[in-house]
Amino acid sequence: MVGLRGTGRRSLIVTPAWVGQDTQAELERRATAGESPRTDYVELARVLDADVMDMQYLTERAGILTRALAGTGRVVAAQIIEAFLAERRYDHVVTRADRLGLPLALLFKAARGRRDVVLVSVWVSRPRKAVFLSHLKVHSHLGAIITYSSVQRDFAADRLGVPREKLYQCLQPVDERFWRPSEEPVRDVIVSVGAEARDYPTLVRALDGVDIAAEVAVGSSMLPPSGDADGLFGPVIREAVDAGSTAKIRLRQQLSHGELRQLYARARFVVVPLRDVEFDAGVTAITEAMAMGKAVVVTRTRGQVDVIREGESGLYVPPGDPVALRKAVRYLLDNPAAAERMGSAGRAAVEARHTLDGWVAAIADVVTGRRSVTR
């Protein structure tokens, strides 16, 4: 049995869901009140007049089968099946994760169903995801794959056999209205934010002997829990201290967006140390920092190549190189005018290339066939 009959809306957005996820109404309320940034899929739904398949949808509107499946914790499977069963109720289907869009396309291929699902992809080169394209050829039932990263776009074309005409790149968006330069006084501290693919051991080694405090923020109260941040990074800091490191690092966890904005505001600049992965890890923190008018020091990994312009909006350092990272940190500490100039350039880059409204318009153009996103 499928879910509710058609709502009269033309599009369906399938977004990652989890227990305790905020509803669209709550996300809109918080953004309107200035408590958090606008949410990309909420804004996209507004433009497309779309239904959003989130946790509220699964709980209140899904069919009996998929509702029961979600109730047992198999949320991803429930979303895929519900979207498959809802095929005829929508003109357009957008999936906001590889784990949703690729299996859904496989279902449609097996059933000889719709061939126009739009996938917004982050890490399609990951082997267990890549197999859907390289071996199962599910791109036959994808109308478009939109990536944030040029590296991932090119990998899909050159290594996975996806036709170039189905591939689009749209740079990471950021709500520049929420993340904006502040009048709050800058303090003698640098900031690092995020957990995925972060190389905090190299940051600790780089800051040994540097007379600056660092605050590391891991996790957000607005996001699903992803494990014990202290269990991941707390030992790194404690072991460094026990080994005689003079690095002064404070670990912050589960900050609200407002608290994180204050943290960015008082930073001299922002450091994003990364492991050498092939997707654009760290891009959310990078664009938030740029929107706040902060210079960014970031590891130039195989995947992180599209956002920072070397010497203009920030500084790149090689992966796993504490000496190079220490040199970059000291340069910005010793040259505050350069840091300020880079921060201003970063803010200008956000306004030119990373606005949330621009991203939403570009995605909507691809979905509705009007497209024109950077190739």
C-alpha positions, 0 to 999 in steps of 0.5 A: 500500500502506498502513502497518501494520494497526490498532493497536487505538488509537482516535485518530491525531495528525498532528503536524509532522515533520522529520528528527532529530525526537525520538521520543515516548519521548525527549520523555517521558524528558527531561520526566520527568528535568526537562530539558525541558517536557512536549510537548503532543501527547505528553500529548494522545496519552496521554489519547486513547490515540492513535498519533502520526504523527511522523518515527519513524512515517513511518520505521518504520510508514508504507506503502512509498509514503509512506515513500519520499516522506518519504525524498525530503524531502516529509514534509508530503505523506507525512503527508497521504497516509498519514493519508488512507490510514489513515482506516479504522483510527482513530475520530478524526484530529487534525492539529496544523498548517494545512499538514497538516489543510487539504489532508487535509480536501480529500482527504477531500472529493474522495474523499467520505471522513470529515468529522470531522478536527479541526484545531488551527490557528495562522494560518488567515487566511494567504492560501495557507491561507485559500483552502482554506476560503474557496474550496474549502470544506474545512470540510465535512470538518472536524469542528472547527477549534481556534484559540489566538487569538480573532482567528483564530477570528473571521476563520474565521467572519466572512471564511472562512465557517466555521460558528461551531459548528465553531470553538473557541478554546483558549488557548496552553498552557504546562507550568507545572511546568517553567516556574515561578518560581525562587529564582535571583537576578534580575540587571540584565538583560532578556530577549527570546525567539523569532524568528517575527514579531519586531521586534528593530530596534525593540527596539534603538532602544528600548534606545538610551540605556537603562542595562540589558543585554538578552539575545535568545534565538533558537532552541531545541536542541529544535526543528527548525532554521529558518535562521541566527538570526545571519543574521536578527538579528546584523546588526541588533545590529551595525549599531545599534552601528556607528551609535552606539547604546548598546544593550547586547544579547547574542544567544543561539542554540540554547539548551536548555530548561533554559538558557532557563529559567535565562535567564528566571529571572535577567531583571528582566522579559521583552520580546516585540517583534513585527511587526504580524501578525494571528496570535498570534505571540510567545504561546509566549514570553509564556506561558513568561515569565508561568509563570516569574513575569515581567512581560511587555512585548509589542507589541499587534499585530492578533493578540496580544490574548488573553493579557496584561491591560494593567497587570495581568500586563504592558504593551502597546505599539504596533507599531513604536514605540521611544519607547513601548517605551522608556517601558514598559521604563523604567517597569518598571525604575523600579518593581520592585514593579510588575514583581513584582506583574505577574509574580505576576499572570501566574503566576496567569493561567497557572495559571487559563487556560494549563495544559497539562493543561487544554489537553489535556483541552479538546482531547480533549473536542472530539475525542471529542465531549464538548467544551466549549472557550471559544467 
